[in-house]
Amino acid sequence: MCRRAGFEGAVVADASGLPLAAVNSPVAAERVAAFTSVLGESMSKAEQLLGEQAANNLSLDINYTDKLVLRQFPVDGVPFFLAVICPQDVDERGEIELTLDQVAALLSAQ
């Protein structure tokens, strides 16, 4: 996924911020995973405040060139997060959607 889409790195984490997998993360995977739990709570609050049931994406500019994109996805009703760090000019949505089914299948097999 990272190679195909030009992502710098990616981290899969559970809702408590535990990193489950990481690839080339330019920031320590433990830090990114911990941050996903904070952003996940913010995503839930935004969902409530905006009245949107399907709010599952969040993008945050890290600096002038990079962004962190967070995608929440359920596995057997349990929330997980995929965090991707990539250049701001990359449209990551298609690649993330293509990869989520594979990630979810691996997690449900555990």
All heavy atoms as an XYZ file, in Angstrom:
813
protein
N       0.829     -1.179      0.000
C       0.000      0.000      0.000
C       0.879      1.250      0.000
O       0.657      2.149     -0.807
C      -0.914     -0.004      1.228
C      -1.675      1.276      1.429
S      -2.622      1.371      2.959
C      -1.350      1.725      4.141
N       1.848      1.322      0.908
C       2.693      2.508      0.995
C       3.492      2.729     -0.286
O       3.575      3.847     -0.785
C       3.636      2.406      2.190
S       2.797      2.537      3.786
N       4.042      1.661     -0.809
C       4.822      1.770     -2.041
C       3.954      2.178     -3.224
O       4.321      3.047     -3.999
C       5.507      0.436     -2.344
C       6.990      0.579     -2.471
C       7.652     -0.725     -2.744
N       7.564     -1.540     -1.520
C       7.579     -2.846     -1.491
N       7.702     -3.532     -2.586
N       7.489     -3.495     -0.366
N       2.799      1.542     -3.353
C       1.913      1.825     -4.489
C       1.430      3.272     -4.488
O       1.337      3.899     -5.529
C       0.684      0.915     -4.447
C       0.869     -0.452     -4.982
C      -0.459     -1.165     -5.160
N      -1.359     -1.027     -4.025
C      -1.620     -1.972     -3.132
N      -1.018     -3.134     -3.231
N      -2.461     -1.771     -2.150
N       1.085      3.790     -3.312
C       0.447      5.098     -3.240
C       1.410      6.246     -2.921
O       1.002      7.397     -2.941
C      -0.661      5.064     -2.195
N       2.655      5.937     -2.606
C       3.604      6.983     -2.262
C       3.470      7.484     -0.839
O       3.844      8.615     -0.534
N       2.944      6.623      0.043
C       2.852      6.989      1.451
C       4.216      6.856      2.100
O       4.989      5.973      1.755
C       1.874      6.074      2.201
C       0.465      6.092      1.694
C      -0.401      5.070      2.024
C      -0.018      7.118      0.899
C      -1.713      5.058      1.581
C      -1.327      7.125      0.446
C      -2.179      6.094      0.791
N       4.478      7.701      3.087
C       5.734      7.602      3.820
C       5.700      6.442      4.804
O       6.698      5.791      5.038
C       6.017      8.906      4.550
C       6.292     10.043      3.589
C       6.500     11.363      4.290
O       7.052     11.367      5.402
O       6.110     12.371      3.711
N       4.532      6.194      5.413
C       4.401      5.111      6.371
C       2.968      4.937      6.804
O       2.103      5.763      6.489
N       2.714      3.852      7.528
C       1.364      3.556      7.999
C       1.432      2.776      9.304
O       2.386      2.028      9.535
C       0.593      2.758      6.955
N       0.393      2.957     10.127
C       0.291      2.253     11.401
C      -1.144      1.791     11.571
O      -2.079      2.555     11.321
C       0.687      3.161     12.594
C       0.459      2.458     13.915
C       2.130      3.620     12.470
N      -1.326      0.539     11.978
C      -2.641      0.016     12.352
C      -2.655     -0.076     13.871
O      -1.711     -0.589     14.476
C      -2.901     -1.375     11.735
C      -4.221     -1.955     12.236
C      -2.894     -1.296     10.218
N      -3.725      0.459     14.481
C      -3.813      0.476     15.945
C      -5.216      0.120     16.388
O      -6.181      0.267     15.632
C      -3.441      1.859     16.469
N      -5.313     -0.342     17.634
C      -6.639     -0.582     18.195
C      -7.135      0.707     18.855
O      -6.423      1.718     18.902
C      -6.639     -1.772     19.158
C      -5.837     -1.555     20.423
O      -5.391     -0.417     20.694
O      -5.663     -2.532     21.167
N      -8.352      0.686     19.365
C      -8.971      1.895     19.916
C      -8.265      2.420     21.159
O      -8.367      3.600     21.485
C     -10.441      1.633     20.219
N      -7.521      1.561     21.849
C      -6.811      2.015     23.047
C      -5.453      2.627     22.723
O      -4.771      3.121     23.613
C      -6.631      0.854     24.030
O      -5.729     -0.098     23.491
N      -5.057      2.595     21.449
C      -3.778      3.173     21.052
C      -2.629      2.194     21.009
O      -1.473      2.585     20.956
N      -2.933      0.910     20.999
C      -1.898     -0.119     20.904
C      -1.551     -0.353     19.435
O      -2.433     -0.667     18.630
C      -2.394     -1.427     21.523
C      -1.446     -2.617     21.440
C      -0.240     -2.377     22.344
C      -2.165     -3.883     21.852
N      -0.280     -0.194     19.049
C       0.086     -0.444     17.652
C       0.066     -1.946     17.350
O       0.619     -2.740     18.097
C       1.500      0.125     17.543
C       2.042      0.071     18.923
C       0.865      0.216     19.858
N      -0.598     -2.310     16.270
C      -0.681     -3.713     15.874
C       0.237     -4.026     14.699
O       0.694     -5.159     14.550
C      -2.120     -4.067     15.521
C      -3.143     -3.787     16.626
C      -4.551     -4.032     16.123
C      -2.848     -4.641     17.840
N       0.481     -3.025     13.859
C       1.372     -3.181     12.710
C       1.858     -1.803     12.298
O       1.136     -0.815     12.444
C       0.639     -3.852     11.550
N       3.086     -1.752     11.773
C       3.646     -0.490     11.307
C       4.566     -0.755     10.133
O       5.263     -1.773     10.109
C       4.402      0.210     12.425
N       4.544      0.174      9.179
C       5.427      0.091      8.018
C       6.049      1.465      7.800
O       5.321      2.447      7.599
C       4.651     -0.326      6.746
C       5.541     -0.281      5.522
C       4.033     -1.688      6.917
N       7.357      1.544      7.885
C       8.119      2.754      7.561
C       7.607      4.029      8.223
O       7.722      5.102      7.635
C       8.144      2.980      6.038
C       8.812      1.857      5.302
O       9.670      1.178      5.836
N       8.394      1.644      4.076
N       7.038      3.959      9.389
C       6.517      5.165     10.021
C       7.659      6.128     10.343
O       8.584      5.763     11.064
C       5.758      4.812     11.307
O       5.228      5.978     11.881
N       7.616      7.366      9.814
C       8.676      8.324     10.102
C       8.632      8.836     11.545
O       9.586      9.428     12.024
C       8.410      9.470      9.119
C       6.991      9.338      8.744
C       6.634      7.895      8.879
N       7.523      8.590     12.223
C       7.366      8.888     13.642
C       7.220      7.535     14.332
O       6.640      6.609     13.762
C       6.105      9.754     13.880
C       5.905     10.045     15.347
C       6.185     11.042     13.078
N       7.721      7.396     15.548
C       7.645      6.115     16.260
C       6.214      5.574     16.229
O       5.263      6.307     16.508
C       8.107      6.282     17.694
N       6.073      4.310     15.872
C       4.753      3.684     15.729
C       3.934      3.805     17.009
O       2.712      3.998     16.949
C       4.903      2.218     15.327
N       4.589      3.721     18.153
C       3.879      3.825     19.430
C       3.257      5.211     19.596
O       2.163      5.352     20.120
C       4.825      3.544     20.607
C       5.309      2.118     20.670
C       6.461      1.826     19.700
O       7.074      2.774     19.138
O       6.743      0.636     19.486
N       3.961      6.233     19.131
C       3.428      7.598     19.217
C       2.239      7.792     18.280
O       1.238      8.390     18.653
C       4.512      8.623     18.889
C       5.552      8.741     19.951
C       6.535      9.808     19.589
N       7.576      9.888     20.609
C       8.498     10.801     20.606
N       8.543     11.707     19.657
N       9.399     10.819     21.558
N       2.380      7.304     17.065
C       1.276      7.429     16.104
C       0.067      6.667     16.617
O      -1.064      7.166     16.578
C       1.696      6.925     14.702
C       0.506      6.921     13.753
C       2.824      7.771     14.138
N       0.275      5.465     17.123
C      -0.836      4.649     17.625
C      -1.523      5.323     18.807
O      -2.755      5.340     18.894
C      -0.332      3.264     18.020
N      -0.750      5.887     19.718
C      -1.344      6.595     20.851
C      -2.144      7.796     20.373
O      -3.235      8.079     20.889
C      -0.251      7.035     21.822
N      -1.643      8.471     19.379
C      -2.339      9.620     18.816
C      -3.651      9.206     18.152
O      -4.625      9.950     18.167
C      -1.412     10.332     17.832
C      -1.836     11.718     17.456
C      -2.266     12.627     18.411
C      -1.791     12.125     16.140
C      -2.645     13.918     18.064
C      -2.172     13.404     15.772
C      -2.598     14.302     16.741
N      -3.697      7.997     17.586
C      -4.936      7.535     16.939
C      -6.071      7.415     17.940
O      -7.223      7.680     17.597
C      -4.762      6.186     16.217
O      -4.466      5.166     17.159
C      -3.712      6.251     15.136
N      -5.762      7.039     19.176
C      -6.836      6.918     20.163
C      -7.413      8.287     20.501
O      -8.627      8.438     20.659
C      -6.354      6.195     21.426
O      -5.426      6.969     22.139
N      -6.549      9.304     20.577
C      -7.014     10.671     20.843
C      -7.834     11.178     19.660
O      -8.929     11.727     19.821
C      -5.814     11.609     21.116
C      -6.262     13.055     21.218
C      -5.074     11.174     22.364
N      -7.315     10.988     18.445
C      -8.046     11.432     17.253
C      -9.338     10.640     17.066
O     -10.334     11.181     16.588
C      -7.171     11.300     16.015
C      -6.004     12.267     15.914
C      -5.169     11.972     14.675
C      -6.473     13.707     15.909
N      -9.322      9.378     17.451
C     -10.530      8.559     17.354
C     -11.638      9.093     18.240
O     -12.809      9.117     17.852
N     -11.272      9.540     19.433
C     -12.266     10.153     20.321
C     -12.801     11.445     19.712
O     -13.992     11.724     19.782
C     -11.650     10.423     21.693
C     -11.396      9.173     22.501
C     -10.755      9.478     23.846
O     -11.013     10.562     24.406
O     -10.001      8.616     24.321
N     -11.914     12.225     19.111
C     -12.338     13.460     18.448
C     -13.279     13.162     17.287
O     -14.254     13.878     17.058
C     -11.125     14.232     17.931
O     -10.309     14.633     18.995
N     -12.980     12.089     16.572
C     -13.834     11.691     15.457
C     -15.226     11.311     15.965
O     -16.235     11.681     15.358
C     -13.196     10.509     14.712
C     -13.768     10.251     13.355
S     -13.016      8.834     12.506
C     -11.287      9.240     12.501
N     -15.303     10.617     17.080
C     -16.595     10.242     17.664
C     -17.378     11.473     18.094
O     -18.590     11.560     17.876
C     -16.398      9.324     18.870
O     -15.869      8.101     18.465
N     -16.685     12.434     18.709
C     -17.344     13.680     19.130
C     -17.851     14.451     17.917
O     -18.962     14.981     17.930
C     -16.391     14.557     19.944
C     -15.992     13.963     21.253
C     -17.139     13.994     22.220
C     -16.651     13.464     23.564
N     -17.714     13.110     24.437
N     -17.043     14.522     16.869
C     -17.458     15.221     15.652
C     -18.679     14.545     15.041
O     -19.601     15.213     14.566
C     -16.309     15.256     14.646
N     -18.689     13.226     15.074
C     -19.828     12.457     14.563
C     -21.105     12.853     15.300
O     -22.143     13.085     14.690
C     -19.524     10.972     14.744
C     -20.359     10.034     13.934
C     -19.862      8.607     14.099
O     -20.098      8.019     15.175
O     -19.241      8.094     13.158
N     -21.017     12.952     16.615
C     -22.176     13.327     17.431
C     -22.596     14.771     17.168
O     -23.773     15.060     16.961
C     -21.871     13.154     18.921
C     -21.671     11.728     19.341
C     -21.118     11.630     20.761
O     -20.865     12.632     21.421
N     -20.914     10.402     21.218
N     -21.629     15.683     17.179
C     -21.940     17.104     17.015
C     -22.474     17.427     15.625
O     -23.345     18.279     15.477
C     -20.706     17.953     17.308
C     -20.245     17.973     18.761
C     -18.893     18.665     18.886
C     -21.279     18.669     19.635
N     -21.944     16.756     14.620
C     -22.365     17.024     13.246
C     -23.555     16.177     12.811
O     -24.103     16.392     11.737
C     -21.194     16.810     12.283
C     -19.988     17.711     12.514
C     -18.841     17.301     11.619
C     -20.355     19.172     12.297
N     -23.921     15.202     13.634
C     -25.047     14.345     13.295
C     -24.759     13.404     12.139
O     -25.659     13.020     11.407
N     -23.500     13.041     11.962
C     -23.104     12.131     10.889
C     -22.772     10.758     11.463
O     -21.919     10.644     12.326
C     -21.881     12.667     10.142
C     -22.161     13.868      9.289
C     -23.038     13.532      8.104
O     -22.918     12.419      7.549
O     -23.847     14.399      7.730
N     -23.433      9.740     10.976
C     -23.188      8.385     11.472
C     -21.947      7.737     10.855
O     -21.379      6.834     11.424
C     -24.408      7.501     11.196
C     -25.640      7.949     11.934
C     -25.473      7.842     13.434
O     -24.851      6.928     13.934
N     -26.022      8.805     14.166
N     -21.532      8.211      9.696
C     -20.443      7.541      8.982
C     -19.161      8.366      8.947
O     -18.377      8.238      8.028
C     -20.892      7.214      7.562
N     -18.937      9.218      9.944
C     -17.696      9.993      9.992
C     -16.567      9.055     10.402
O     -16.466      8.666     11.554
C     -17.830     11.155     10.969
N     -15.734      8.673      9.437
C     -14.680      7.704      9.742
C     -13.321      8.088      9.168
O     -12.399      7.300      9.191
C     -15.076      6.313      9.257
C     -15.384      6.281      7.779
O     -15.080      7.202      7.046
N     -16.009      5.195      7.344
N     -13.198      9.299      8.639
C     -11.934      9.783      8.089
C     -11.570     11.110      8.732
O     -12.443     11.953      8.948
C     -12.055     10.029      6.578
C     -12.180      8.754      5.811
O     -11.227      8.000      5.692
N     -13.351      8.496      5.284
N     -10.285     11.280      8.985
C      -9.803     12.533      9.541
C      -8.434     12.803      8.945
O      -7.596     11.890      8.876
C      -9.699     12.421     11.066
C      -9.326     13.654     11.850
C     -10.414     14.717     11.729
C      -9.149     13.284     13.312
N      -8.208     14.029      8.498
C      -6.926     14.407      7.921
C      -6.369     15.582      8.705
O      -7.092     16.528      9.017
C      -7.107     14.789      6.448
O      -5.876     15.182      5.884
N      -5.077     15.518      9.024
C      -4.429     16.541      9.836
C      -3.104     16.912      9.184
O      -2.248     16.040      8.970
C      -4.185     15.978     11.247
C      -3.419     16.837     12.214
C      -4.272     18.009     12.670
C      -3.016     16.004     13.424
N      -2.937     18.193      8.863
C      -1.661     18.644      8.327
C      -0.622     18.596      9.433
O      -0.834     19.159     10.507
C      -1.765     20.065      7.791
C      -2.626     20.175      6.542
O      -2.993     19.123      5.981
O      -2.920     21.306      6.129
N       0.492     17.910      9.173
C       1.579     17.811     10.142
C       2.510     19.015     10.004
O       2.980     19.568     10.983
C       2.381     16.506      9.938
C       1.488     15.294     10.145
C       3.577     16.458     10.865
C       2.160     13.984      9.784
N       2.782     19.370      8.762
C       3.633     20.513      8.449
C       3.240     21.010      7.053
O       2.157     20.665      6.578
C       5.124     20.133      8.535
C       5.455     18.905      7.715
O       4.940     18.709      6.615
N       6.318     18.045      8.250
N       4.100     21.750      6.405
C       3.753     22.300      5.094
C       3.727     21.265      3.982
O       3.142     21.501      2.926
C       4.724     23.421      4.707
C       4.533     24.658      5.533
C       5.479     25.034      6.472
C       3.390     25.443      5.388
C       5.294     26.167      7.247
C       3.204     26.573      6.156
C       4.160     26.930      7.084
O       3.975     28.038      7.841
N       4.338     20.115      4.205
C       4.414     19.130      3.128
C       3.699     17.816      3.417
O       3.306     17.125      2.490
C       5.895     18.811      2.796
O       6.540     18.325      3.974
C       6.613     20.033      2.280
N       3.530     17.460      4.698
C       2.980     16.147      5.046
C       1.667     16.255      5.812
O       1.385     17.265      6.455
C       3.979     15.372      5.912
C       5.271     15.092      5.184
O       5.217     14.743      3.987
O       6.342     15.231      5.805
N       0.906     15.166      5.756
C      -0.336     15.071      6.523
C      -0.442     13.685      7.132
O       0.185     12.735      6.674
C      -1.551     15.348      5.637
C      -1.755     14.340      4.505
C      -2.923     14.736      3.617
C      -3.013     13.816      2.400
N      -4.083     14.224      1.488
N      -1.235     13.601      8.180
C      -1.580     12.326      8.783
C      -3.060     12.104      8.484
O      -3.878     12.991      8.710
C      -1.354     12.339     10.293
C      -1.698     11.017     10.978
C      -0.593     10.640     11.950
C      -3.009     11.099     11.707
N      -3.380     10.951      7.942
C      -4.756     10.610      7.627
C      -5.153      9.425      8.491
O      -4.436      8.426      8.553
C      -4.915     10.252      6.133
C      -6.337      9.847      5.821
C      -4.483     11.425      5.267
N      -6.272      9.569      9.170
C      -6.762      8.514     10.045
C      -8.057      7.962      9.482
O      -8.963      8.716      9.132
C      -7.012      9.079     11.445
C      -7.448      8.070     12.502
C      -6.316      7.100     12.811
C      -7.879      8.788     13.763
N      -8.135      6.653      9.386
C      -9.351      5.979      8.903
C      -9.769      4.963      9.949
O      -9.007      4.068     10.302
C      -9.075      5.300      7.569
C     -10.203      4.457      7.019
C     -11.422      5.313      6.668
N     -12.297      4.655      5.732
C     -13.210      3.738      6.059
N     -13.360      3.371      7.312
N     -13.962      3.199      5.137
N     -10.964      5.136     10.489
C     -11.514      4.175     11.450
C     -12.256      3.105     10.673
O     -12.947      3.406      9.694
C     -12.469      4.872     12.412
C     -13.065      3.926     13.436
C     -13.978      4.659     14.413
O     -14.044      5.883     14.426
N     -14.661      3.906     15.223
N     -12.121      1.854     11.120
C     -12.842      0.760     10.476
C     -13.150     -0.310     11.527
O     -12.374     -0.538     12.432
C     -12.036      0.165      9.308
C     -10.717     -0.433      9.705
C     -10.587     -1.806      9.873
C      -9.606      0.362      9.913
C      -9.383     -2.367     10.241
C      -8.381     -0.185     10.279
C      -8.268     -1.548     10.437
N     -14.321     -0.944     11.411
C     -14.689     -1.968     12.394
C     -14.242     -3.363     11.950
O     -14.216     -3.687     10.771
C     -16.212     -1.888     12.413
C     -16.567     -1.473     11.018
C     -15.443     -0.583     10.555
N     -13.897     -4.167     12.933
C     -13.638     -5.593     12.715
C     -14.447     -6.316     13.779
O     -14.183     -6.158     14.976
C     -12.142     -5.938     12.838
C     -11.934     -7.440     12.721
C     -11.331     -5.198     11.793
N     -15.448     -7.056     13.346
C     -16.350     -7.753     14.268
C     -16.943     -6.794     15.310
O     -17.043     -7.115     16.494
C     -15.627     -8.912     14.966
C     -15.107     -9.942     13.978
O     -15.760    -10.142     12.926
O     -14.060    -10.550     14.253
N     -17.283     -5.582     14.860
C     -17.898     -4.591     15.734
C     -16.937     -3.829     16.628
O     -17.349     -2.981     17.405
N     -15.658     -4.109     16.523
C     -14.632     -3.447     17.344
C     -13.908     -2.416     16.468
O     -13.473     -2.752     15.368
C     -13.624     -4.474     17.905
C     -12.528     -3.798     18.690
C     -14.345     -5.522     18.730
N     -13.761     -1.168     16.956
C     -13.094     -0.158     16.127
C     -11.569     -0.323     16.107
O     -10.942     -0.608     17.120
C     -13.480      1.161     16.801
C     -13.759      0.804     18.216
C     -14.287     -0.614     18.200
N     -11.016     -0.147     14.917
C      -9.572     -0.114     14.694
C      -9.271      1.110     13.855
O     -10.170      1.702     13.269
C      -9.095     -1.382     13.972
C      -9.107     -2.597     14.832
C     -10.238     -3.397     14.907
C      -7.994     -2.963     15.566
C     -10.266     -4.522     15.707
C      -8.005     -4.092     16.371
C      -9.143     -4.866     16.436
N      -7.981      1.471     13.794
C      -7.576      2.654     13.050
C      -6.403      2.348     12.141
O      -5.491      1.620     12.516
C      -7.173      3.777     14.009
C      -8.301      4.249     14.869
C      -8.452      3.753     16.153
C      -9.220      5.160     14.399
C      -9.489      4.176     16.959
C     -10.268      5.588     15.191
C     -10.405      5.092     16.469
N      -6.447      2.929     10.961
C      -5.316      2.929     10.045
C      -4.863      4.371      9.933
O      -5.644      5.240      9.536
C      -5.714      2.389      8.674
C      -4.665      2.507      7.566
C      -3.402      1.720      7.908
C      -5.239      2.049      6.237
N      -3.632      4.644     10.346
C      -3.048      5.981     10.238
C      -1.995      5.953      9.146
O      -1.135      5.065      9.119
C      -2.421      6.396     11.565
N      -2.086      6.897      8.231
C      -1.158      6.987      7.110
C      -0.500      8.358      7.143
O      -1.182      9.367      7.337
C      -1.916      6.807      5.771
C      -1.023      7.086      4.596
C      -2.505      5.416      5.680
N       0.802      8.381      6.959
C       1.528      9.634      6.813
C       1.964      9.723      5.352
O       2.588      8.798      4.827
C       2.741      9.697      7.765
C       2.245      9.643      9.212
C       3.558     10.959      7.503
C       3.332      9.552     10.254
N       1.575     10.830      4.717
C       1.844     10.974      3.290
C       1.968     12.449      2.917
O       1.589     13.323      3.707
C       0.744     10.307      2.469
S      -0.903     10.995      2.700
N       2.478     12.726      1.718
C       2.531     14.111      1.257
C       1.123     14.697      1.143
O       0.166     13.980      0.845
C       3.190     14.010     -0.119
C       3.956     12.727     -0.082
C       3.147     11.813      0.784
N       1.006     16.000      1.374
C      -0.299     16.639      1.332
C      -0.954     16.567     -0.036
O      -2.178     16.547     -0.130
C      -0.193     18.102      1.778
C       0.027     18.239      3.253
C      -0.042     19.682      3.705
O      -0.490     20.551      2.985
N       0.409     19.927      4.919
N      -0.169     16.491     -1.090
C      -0.769     16.480     -2.421
C      -1.224     15.088     -2.886
O      -1.768     14.941     -3.967
C       0.175     17.091     -3.449
C       1.492     16.326     -3.574
O       1.758     15.448     -2.737
O       2.252     16.629     -4.507
N      -1.053     14.074     -2.053
C      -1.483     12.718     -2.390
C      -2.957     12.538     -2.025
O      -3.379     12.913     -0.932
C      -0.621     11.669     -1.647
C      -1.205     10.277     -1.765
C       0.798     11.694     -2.168
N      -3.738     11.984     -2.941
C      -5.120     11.615     -2.630
C      -5.097     10.161     -2.170
O      -5.019      9.229     -2.965
C      -6.017     11.782     -3.852
C      -7.476     11.504     -3.535
O      -7.807     11.187     -2.373
O      -8.304     11.596     -4.460
N      -5.152      9.973     -0.876
C      -4.957      8.663     -0.251
C      -6.220      7.824     -0.174
O      -6.169      6.625      0.095
C      -4.402      8.862      1.159
C      -5.402      9.382      2.178
C      -5.868     10.817      1.985
O      -5.147     11.627      1.377
O      -6.973     11.128      2.451
N      -7.380      8.408     -0.386
C      -8.646      7.729     -0.098
C      -8.830      6.418     -0.855
O      -9.219      5.409     -0.262
C      -9.812      8.674     -0.378
C      -9.816      9.859      0.579
C     -10.811     10.882      0.190
N     -10.372     11.502     -1.067
C     -11.003     12.480     -1.659
N     -12.118     12.945     -1.178
N     -10.532     12.998     -2.780
N      -8.556      6.396     -2.127
C      -8.743      5.177     -2.910
C      -7.863      4.035     -2.443
O      -8.311      2.901     -2.288
N      -6.602      4.335     -2.201
C      -5.668      3.291     -1.759
C      -6.046      2.767     -0.381
O      -5.987      1.565     -0.132
C      -4.234      3.833     -1.733
C      -3.203      2.783     -1.430
C      -3.143      1.680     -2.475
O      -3.234      1.982     -3.676
O      -2.993      0.504     -2.079
N      -6.465      3.648      0.513
C      -6.875      3.205      1.846
C      -8.087      2.290      1.744
O      -8.131      1.235      2.380
C      -7.150      4.413      2.771
C      -5.819      5.069      3.156
C      -7.928      3.996      4.011
C      -5.957      6.346      3.951
N      -9.067      2.660      0.948
C     -10.259      1.822      0.805
C      -9.917      0.455      0.209
O     -10.473     -0.558      0.630
C     -11.317      2.530     -0.050
C     -11.917      3.748      0.612
C     -12.527      3.479      1.982
O     -13.209      2.454      2.146
O     -12.313      4.302      2.883
N      -9.003      0.419     -0.741
C      -8.591     -0.864     -1.330
C      -7.902     -1.761     -0.302
O      -8.050     -2.980     -0.336
C      -7.617     -0.623     -2.492
C      -8.214     -0.117     -3.784
C      -7.099      0.222     -4.773
C      -9.172     -1.132     -4.382
N      -7.170     -1.169      0.608
C      -6.376     -1.923      1.571
C      -7.162     -2.343      2.804
O      -6.850     -3.355      3.429
C      -5.149     -1.085      1.983
O      -4.427     -0.727      0.808
C      -4.241     -1.841      2.914
N      -8.206     -1.599      3.154
C      -8.925     -1.870      4.400
C      -9.505     -3.274      4.486
O      -9.479     -3.882      5.546
C     -10.043     -0.851      4.612
C      -9.623      0.440      5.259
C     -10.833      1.312      5.507
C      -8.869      0.219      6.534
N     -10.034     -3.787      3.398
C     -10.597     -5.142      3.424
C      -9.531     -6.170      3.789
O      -9.786     -7.090      4.561
C     -11.238     -5.499      2.087
C     -12.532     -4.754      1.824
O     -13.162     -4.301      2.810
O     -12.916     -4.631      0.660
N      -8.337     -5.995      3.249
C      -7.251     -6.928      3.546
C      -6.827     -6.827      5.015
O      -6.609     -7.837      5.681
C      -6.047     -6.656      2.644
C      -6.328     -6.943      1.197
C      -5.206     -6.455      0.287
O      -4.419     -5.594      0.673
N      -5.142     -7.012     -0.900
N      -6.717     -5.592      5.512
C      -6.322     -5.389      6.901
C      -7.379     -5.964      7.826
O      -7.074     -6.667      8.806
C      -6.083     -3.890      7.193
C      -5.849     -3.645      8.669
C      -4.895     -3.378      6.374
N      -8.653     -5.685      7.546
C      -9.738     -6.194      8.376
C      -9.763     -7.720      8.375
O     -10.004     -8.348      9.412
C     -11.073     -5.636      7.903
N      -9.517     -8.345      7.226
C      -9.495     -9.808      7.153
C      -8.375    -10.379      8.013
O      -8.565    -11.393      8.697
C      -9.337    -10.258      5.700
N      -7.222     -9.739      7.995
C      -6.105    -10.205      8.828
C      -6.432    -10.067     10.313
O      -6.122    -10.955     11.108
C      -4.835     -9.414      8.513
C      -4.180     -9.716      7.180
C      -3.091     -8.699      6.884
C      -3.612    -11.126      7.172
N      -7.071     -8.973     10.696
C      -7.412     -8.754     12.106
C      -8.505     -9.694     12.578
O      -8.485    -10.156     13.712
C      -7.817     -7.303     12.336
C      -6.699     -6.282     12.240
C      -7.257     -4.868     12.285
C      -5.670     -6.502     13.335
N      -9.460     -9.994     11.733
C     -10.549    -10.885     12.149
C     -10.079    -12.336     12.260
O     -10.691    -13.126     12.964
C     -11.742    -10.770     11.207
O     -11.415    -11.274      9.933
N      -8.983    -12.663     11.604
C      -8.436    -14.011     11.686
C      -7.688    -14.248     12.991
O      -7.354    -15.378     13.323
C      -7.501    -14.269     10.500
N      -7.416    -13.176     13.732
C      -6.639    -13.289     14.973
C      -7.460    -13.830     16.096
O      -8.440    -13.596     16.483
C      -6.046    -11.938     15.357
C      -5.091    -11.404     14.308
C      -3.896    -12.295     14.045
O      -3.338    -12.868     14.974
N      -3.526    -12.471     12.819
